[in-house]
Amino acid sequence: SILKMADSINLAIPTAMGWSALVWIPGMTFFSLSLGGPVMKARKEFGVNYPNLYAVPGVHKDADQFNAIQRGHQNFLEGANFIQAMALFGSLHSNYAAYANLVGGLLFYYGSQCYLNGYKKYWNVEGGRYKSGGMVKWIGVLIALVTSVMTSLKIGGVIS
């Protein structure tokens, strides 16, 4: 059979996993908090109070501008948990995979910051969120995806 069945597998944790975990666990926490800063500033600037997550057009004067900044942060939050899980799981494959995910994490954060900056600056332009380099974050996502598949295939006995 093409798939080797096993009751268990011995999987050593690569030493580089610690660096990847540093970027993806506390690093993500601090980055998320810093990415929320522009939203807090925009709440004051545009008069959007809690509990409103978004500004209401017709109620808030600059609703679209505020909502663009909020979307920049919200976009990060919507994908962060599954990307983090893929990166950490993918980092178990090897030291190379762990280092790749360390770099991927930094690219994901940099691209997410650029995405928010693009949304903020080009809020009224189609595709503005990518005009400041937001596409870079997808390199980090792709690294996490590929390495998590590699780890899955390794555990499944398909690759070594």
Buried (B, 14 or more C-beta within 10 A) or exposed (E): EEEEEEEEEEEEEBEBBEBBBEBBEEBBEEBBEEBBEBBEEBBEEBEBEEEEEEBEEEEBEBBEBBBBBBBBBBBBEEEBEEBBEBBBBBBBBBBEBBBBBBBBBBBBBBBBBBBBBBBBBBBEEEEBBBBBBBBBBBBBBEBBBBBBBBBBBBBEEEEE
